[in-house]
């Protein structure tokens, strides 16, 4: 089964950020790692969820 791929707007919504704020995170290296596929940035949903979990672990 193929992983669920998310675009900038979808990841931003998951993080409750505006797309512009999420792009700022990408530029500063604080966003989850994505990959360019066909010239567009995408994130695997599982990677974004793992990144969120790590943020909570690091905050503890």
DSSP file (Angstrom, degrees, kcal/mol; ACC not computed):
  #  RESIDUE AA STRUCTURE BP1 BP2  ACC     N-H-->O    O-->H-N    N-H-->O    O-->H-N    TCO  KAPPA ALPHA  PHI   PSI    X-CA   Y-CA   Z-CA
    1    1 A X              0   0    0      0, 0.0     2,-0.1     0, 0.0     0, 0.0   0.000 360.0 360.0 360.0 134.7    0.0    0.0    0.0
    2    2 A X        -     0   0    0      1,-0.1     2,-0.0     3,-0.0     3,-0.0  -0.449 360.0-107.7 -75.0 145.2    1.3    3.4   -0.9
    3    3 A X        -     0   0    0     -2,-0.1     2,-0.5     1,-0.1    -1,-0.1  -0.361  35.3-103.4 -69.6 153.3    2.0    6.0    1.8
    4    4 A X        -     0   0    0     -2,-0.0    41,-2.6     1,-0.0     2,-0.4  -0.678  38.1-151.3 -76.8 122.7   -0.4    8.9    2.1
    5    5 A X  E     -A   44   0A   0     -2,-0.5     2,-0.4    39,-0.2    39,-0.2  -0.805   8.8-161.2 -99.9 138.6    1.4   12.0    0.7
    6    6 A X  E     -A   43   0A   0     37,-3.0    37,-2.1    -2,-0.4     2,-0.1  -0.906   5.9-143.8-118.9 144.9    0.6   15.5    2.0
    7    7 A X     >  -     0   0    0     -2,-0.4     4,-2.4    35,-0.2     5,-0.3  -0.385  40.6 -86.2 -96.0-178.7    1.2   18.9    0.3
    8    8 A X  H  > S+     0   0    0     33,-0.4     4,-2.6     1,-0.2     5,-0.2   0.906 126.8  49.3 -54.8 -47.7    2.2   22.1    2.0
    9    9 A X  H  > S+     0   0    0      1,-0.2     4,-2.1     2,-0.2    -1,-0.2   0.884 111.5  48.7 -64.2 -39.0   -1.4   23.2    2.8
   10   10 A X  H  > S+     0   0    0      2,-0.2     4,-1.9     1,-0.2    -1,-0.2   0.900 113.5  45.5 -70.1 -40.7   -2.3   19.8    4.3
   11   11 A X  H  X S+     0   0    0     -4,-2.4     4,-2.0     2,-0.2    -2,-0.2   0.918 111.6  53.3 -67.9 -41.4    0.8   19.6    6.6
   12   12 A X  H  <>S+     0   0    0     -4,-2.6     5,-3.0    -5,-0.3     4,-0.4   0.912 108.7  49.9 -58.3 -42.5    0.2   23.3    7.6
   13   13 A X  H ><5S+     0   0    0     -4,-2.1     3,-0.9     1,-0.2    -1,-0.2   0.896 108.0  53.2 -63.9 -39.8   -3.4   22.4    8.5
   14   14 A X  H 3<5S+     0   0    0     -4,-1.9    -1,-0.2     1,-0.2    -2,-0.2   0.866 114.4  42.2 -61.6 -35.3   -2.2   19.4   10.6
   15   15 A X  T 3<5S-     0   0    0     -4,-2.0    -1,-0.2    -5,-0.1    -2,-0.2   0.406 112.5-120.6 -91.5   1.4    0.2   21.7   12.5
   16   16 A X  T < 5S+     0   0    0     -3,-0.9     2,-0.3    -4,-0.4    -3,-0.2   0.898  71.9 127.3  56.4  44.1   -2.5   24.5   12.8
   17   17 A X      < -     0   0    0     -5,-3.0    -1,-0.2    -6,-0.1     2,-0.2  -0.820  65.8-106.7-119.4 160.9   -0.2   26.9   10.9
   18   18 A X     >  -     0   0    0     -2,-0.3     4,-2.4     1,-0.1     5,-0.2  -0.554  35.8-111.7 -77.8 156.3   -0.8   29.0    7.8
   19   19 A X  H  > S+     0   0    0      1,-0.2     4,-2.4     2,-0.2     5,-0.2   0.879 120.6  54.0 -55.8 -36.6    0.9   27.7    4.7
   20   20 A X  H  > S+     0   0    0      2,-0.2     4,-1.8     1,-0.2    -1,-0.2   0.909 108.3  48.3 -64.9 -41.7    3.1   30.8    4.8
   21   21 A X  H  > S+     0   0    0      2,-0.2     4,-1.8     1,-0.2    -2,-0.2   0.887 111.6  50.2 -64.9 -38.5    4.2   30.0    8.4
   22   22 A X  H  X S+     0   0    0     -4,-2.4     4,-2.1     2,-0.2    -2,-0.2   0.899 107.6  52.8 -67.7 -39.3    4.9   26.4    7.4
   23   23 A X  H  X S+     0   0    0     -4,-2.4     4,-2.4     1,-0.2    -1,-0.2   0.876 106.8  54.0 -61.8 -36.1    7.0   27.6    4.5
   24   24 A X  H  X S+     0   0    0     -4,-1.8     4,-1.9     2,-0.2    -1,-0.2   0.906 106.8  51.4 -62.6 -41.6    9.0   29.7    7.0
   25   25 A X  H  X>S+     0   0    0     -4,-1.8     5,-2.3     1,-0.2     6,-0.9   0.898 108.9  51.2 -61.5 -40.1    9.6   26.5    9.0
   26   26 A X  H ><5S+     0   0    0     -4,-2.1     3,-1.1     1,-0.2    -2,-0.2   0.938 109.7  49.4 -61.3 -46.8   10.8   24.8    5.9
   27   27 A X  H 3<5S+     0   0    0     -4,-2.4    -1,-0.2     1,-0.3    -2,-0.2   0.842 113.6  46.4 -61.3 -34.8   13.2   27.6    5.1
   28   28 A X  H 3<5S-     0   0    0     -4,-1.9    -1,-0.3    -5,-0.2    -2,-0.2   0.437 112.1-117.6 -90.7   0.0   14.6   27.6    8.7
   29   29 A X  T <<5S+     0   0    0     -3,-1.1    -3,-0.2    -4,-0.6    -4,-0.1   0.711  85.2 112.0  74.6  20.2   15.0   23.8    8.9
   30   30 A X      < +     0   0    0     -5,-2.3    -4,-0.2    -6,-0.2     2,-0.2   0.406  54.5  89.7-104.1   1.0   12.5   23.3   11.7
   31   31 A X  S    S-     0   0    0     -6,-0.9     3,-0.1     1,-0.1    -8,-0.0  -0.502  91.1 -85.0 -92.1 162.7    9.8   21.5    9.6
   32   32 A X        -     0   0    0     -2,-0.2     2,-0.3     1,-0.1    -1,-0.1  -0.322  58.2 -93.6 -59.5 152.4    9.4   17.8    9.1
   33   33 A X        -     0   0    0     14,-0.1     2,-0.2    -3,-0.1    -1,-0.1  -0.529  50.1-178.5 -73.7 132.4   11.6   16.5    6.2
   34   34 A X        -     0   0    0     -2,-0.3     2,-0.3     9,-0.1     9,-0.2  -0.586  16.6-131.5-117.3-177.3    9.8   16.4    2.9
   35   35 A X  E     -B   42   0B   0      7,-2.6     7,-2.4    -2,-0.2     2,-0.6  -0.995  16.7-119.8-139.4 144.7   10.8   15.3   -0.6
   36   36 A X  E     +B   41   0B   0     -2,-0.3     2,-0.5     5,-0.2     5,-0.2  -0.751  33.1 177.3 -84.2 124.5   10.4   16.8   -4.0
   37   37 A X  E >  S-B   40   0B   0      3,-3.2     3,-1.3    -2,-0.6    -2,-0.0  -0.980  72.9 -11.9-128.8 116.9    8.3   14.6   -6.3
   38   38 A X  T 3  S-     0   0    0     -2,-0.5    -1,-0.1     1,-0.2     3,-0.1   0.833 130.4 -54.3  62.4  31.9    7.6   15.9   -9.7
   39   39 A X  T 3  S+     0   0    0      1,-0.2     2,-0.3     0, 0.0    -1,-0.2   0.476 120.0 100.0  83.3   1.6    8.9   19.3   -8.8
   40   40 A X  E <  S-B   37   0B   0     -3,-1.3    -3,-3.2    -5,-0.0     2,-0.4  -0.909  73.8-115.1-121.6 149.7    6.6   19.7   -5.8
   41   41 A X  E     +B   36   0B   0     -2,-0.3   -33,-0.4    -5,-0.2     2,-0.3  -0.665  37.8 173.4 -83.9 134.5    7.2   19.1   -2.1
   42   42 A X  E     -B   35   0B   0     -7,-2.4    -7,-2.6    -2,-0.4     2,-0.4  -0.959  17.0-154.7-136.5 156.2    5.4   16.3   -0.3
   43   43 A X  E     -A    6   0A   0    -37,-2.1   -37,-3.0    -2,-0.3     2,-0.4  -0.980  23.2-120.4-128.4 141.9    5.5   14.7    3.1
   44   44 A X  E  >  -A    5   0A   0     -2,-0.4     4,-2.0   -39,-0.2     3,-0.4  -0.679  22.4-133.5 -76.8 134.8    4.5   11.2    4.1
   45   45 A X  H  > S+     0   0    0    -41,-2.6     4,-2.4    -2,-0.4     5,-0.2   0.890 106.7  55.4 -56.2 -40.9    1.7   11.4    6.7
   46   46 A X  H  > S+     0   0    0    -42,-0.3     4,-2.0     1,-0.2    -1,-0.2   0.865 106.5  50.7 -62.5 -36.2    3.6    8.9    8.9
   47   47 A X  H  > S+     0   0    0     -3,-0.4     4,-2.3     2,-0.2    -1,-0.2   0.888 110.1  49.5 -68.4 -39.1    6.7   11.1    8.9
   48   48 A X  H  X S+     0   0    0     -4,-2.0     4,-2.3     2,-0.2    -2,-0.2   0.922 111.8  48.3 -66.1 -43.5    4.7   14.1    9.9
   49   49 A X  H  X S+     0   0    0     -4,-2.4     4,-2.2     1,-0.2    -2,-0.2   0.888 111.9  49.5 -64.6 -38.7    3.0   12.2   12.8
   50   50 A X  H  X S+     0   0    0     -4,-2.0     4,-2.2     2,-0.2    -1,-0.2   0.890 109.6  52.2 -65.5 -39.1    6.4   10.8   13.9
   51   51 A X  H  X S+     0   0    0     -4,-2.3     4,-1.8     2,-0.2    -2,-0.2   0.910 108.7  50.2 -62.8 -43.0    7.8   14.4   13.8
   52   52 A X  H  X S+     0   0    0     -4,-2.3     4,-1.6     1,-0.2    -2,-0.2   0.929 109.4  51.3 -61.3 -45.2    4.9   15.6   16.0
   53   53 A X  H  X S+     0   0    0     -4,-2.2     4,-2.1     1,-0.2    -2,-0.2   0.907 108.3  51.9 -58.3 -42.8    5.6   12.8   18.5
   54   54 A X  H  X S+     0   0    0     -4,-2.2     4,-2.6     1,-0.2    -1,-0.2   0.852 104.0  57.5 -63.9 -34.4    9.3   13.7   18.7
   55   55 A X  H  X S+     0   0    0     -4,-1.8     4,-1.2     1,-0.2    -1,-0.2   0.900 109.1  45.4 -63.4 -39.2    8.4   17.4   19.4
   56   56 A X  H  X S+     0   0    0     -4,-1.6     4,-0.8     2,-0.2    -2,-0.2   0.883 112.2  51.3 -70.5 -38.7    6.4   16.2   22.5
   57   57 A X  H >< S+     0   0    0     -4,-2.1     3,-0.6     1,-0.2    -2,-0.2   0.904 110.7  48.3 -63.4 -41.6    9.2   13.9   23.6
   58   58 A X  H 3< S+     0   0    0     -4,-2.6    -1,-0.2     1,-0.2    -2,-0.2   0.775 107.0  56.9 -70.5 -26.3   11.8   16.7   23.3
   59   59 A X  H 3<        0   0    0     -4,-1.2    -1,-0.2     1,-0.2    -2,-0.2   0.687 360.0 360.0 -77.9 -17.8    9.5   19.0   25.3
   60   60 A X    <<        0   0    0     -4,-0.8    -1,-0.2    -3,-0.6    -2,-0.2   0.474 360.0 360.0 -77.5 360.0    9.4   16.6   28.2
